[in-house]
Amino acid sequence: MGYFFDKIEVNPIIAAVNDLDKLDMALESPCENIFLLTGNIFNLKEISSRVRAKDKGLYVHIDLIDGFSKDTWGLEYIIKNMYPDGIITTKSNLVKLSKDLGAFTIQRFFLLDSLSLDRGINSLKSTRPHAVEILPGIMPKIVKKIHLETNIPVITGGLIMDKEDVMQSLNAGAVAISTSNEDVWYM
């Protein structure tokens, strides 16, 4: 479980790959972890092997992988056969199952308003993922609130444009920043 945290101590920027044409750039970047936001049943094992060969952490967003059922069997198959370092999901039931299967688990939340914030905090208190990713990631006050109320490490993502966004997130208490913005990967 400490693998993720060891890697973000080296570099808190996480390369979020939402287009496989960007995978090579992510593999060559200084980012120690990769959030895979695309892929399918046919290419996931190869992607996993390529990431492992570069000694980077691979965290698969299970909700976004094509060709797998978003249920118990699909999740178990990915964990046991594709060997990611962890799972990302927006689904509370998959957080629990992923943890039960021994996988490092990141619950992802899209925060649109106060109601989604309150529901998200309540969900985190019951599911207790290893980390939470909140989107959009440019809300320092919200980062502080979530961390204080749940004591769960916060990752920010979405709308991260530059070094100032990164620094604001880190200063607010985020442990890492995920972004598909390649310019930010090299900060």
N, C-alpha and C positions, 0 to 999 in steps of 0.2 A: 504493500500500500504506500510505502514511503517513496517508491520509485518516481511517482509523479512529482512529489514535493521536492525530491532531490534534484530533479531536472529543472524545475522552475526556479530553484535557488541559483542555478547556473544562468538561466535566461528566462525571465517571466513572460516573454512574448511567445505565444503559441500560434503556429501557422495553421490557419483554418483553410482547408482545401475544399472549395466548393465546385471545382472544375478540375478534372484529372489532367488537363493540359498544364496545370500549375503544380502538379505533384513533384516533378523534377526540381523546380525552383525551391519548393519547400524542403526537399531532401538536401539541397545544397546550401540552404540558408543556415544562419547561426541558431535558429530555433531548435530547442531540444525536444519539443513535443509537437505533435501534429493532431489536429482535430479533423477527422475525415467526415465531410458533409456530403459526400457523393460516392457512387460506386454501385456495384451490383453483385449478385450471387456468383457471377463468372469471373470477376476480376478482384474480388476482395482478398483472396488468399495470396495472389501475386503482390498486391499492394502491401499487405502485411509483411511479406518476406522482404520486399524492397526497403520498407521503413526499418525493419529489424536489422537489416544489413548495414544501415547507416547509424545504428545504435540510438535511434530516436524513439520516443514514446508514441504509441498509436492509440488514439481514443476514437472509437467508431460511434457516430451518431446513428444509432440503430433505426430511428424513425425515418431516416433519409436514404437507407440502403435499399435499392430495388431488388425484387425477386425473393425477398424473405418475408414471411409472415411476421407481423409485429406482435407476436405472442410468445408464449413460453418456449415453444419448440424452435422458433427462429432465433431467439436470443441465445438459447442454450447451444444451438448449432454454431453460431458465430463465436461464442466464448470458447467452446471446446475444440473447434476446428480451424479457426482463423487466427487465434491467439492474439487478440488485441490486448493492450495494456489496460484498457478500460472501456467503459460504455458510457455514452451520452444519450439521454432520453428526456423527453418532456412528460412522459407517462409515469405516474406514481407507482402503478402496479409493476412496471418494468424495473423501476428503481429497486423495489424490494426484492424482486426475483434476481436481478443482477447481483445484488449484494449477497443473497442466499447462495448464488453460484460461485461466490468468492471473487467477483470482479470489482475493480475500482469503479465507482459509479459517480457520474456527474449528472445532476438534474438540471435541466435547462428551463428557464422561465422567460417568457416575453412579458414585460411589465408595461401595461398600457395605461393604467390608472390606479387609484388608491385601492379599489376593490381587488384588482389582480395582485397588487402588492400584499394585501392582507391574506388573500387566499394562498398565495405563494409561501408566505411565512408560515402559515398554519400547516401547509403540506410539508414543508421542510422539517418542521418540528416532529411530524409523525413519521416521515420516510427516512430521515437522517442519512442523506447521501454523503459520500466522502467529501464532495465539493458541490457548489452550485454555480451555474453560469447564468448571469442575468444579461438580458438584452432589452433595450440598447445599453451599451456600456458606458455611457457618458453622463452618469447620474451619481456623483460622489456622495450626496446625502443618503441616497438609497442604499449604496454599498455599505455605508456605516450602519444604517438601520438594520439591514438584513444580518450583517455579521453580529451586531450587538444582541439582536433578538434570538438568533439561532446558534451562534458560536460555530457556524459551518464556514469553511474557507470559501471566499467569493472570487469567482473569475468573471471579468467583464468582457463583453463582446458586442459587436454591432455598432456601427457608426464611429469606430475608432479611426480617426483621420491622421493624427500626427503625434509627435512626442508629447505635446501638451496634454492630449487626451490620455496617453499612457501614464504620465506622471500624476495627473489628477486622480486616476483610478487607483494607482499604487498608494498615493498619499492618503486616500480615503479608506484604505485597508484591504483592497483587492490583493490577492496573492499572485494573480496572473491576468494577462489580457490575451484574448483570442481575437485574431483578425485575419481577414482574407486580403487585406491591403499589403501587398508585397513590400512597399516602401517601409512600412512599420516593422517588418520582419528584421530589417537591418539596423534598427536603432540601438 
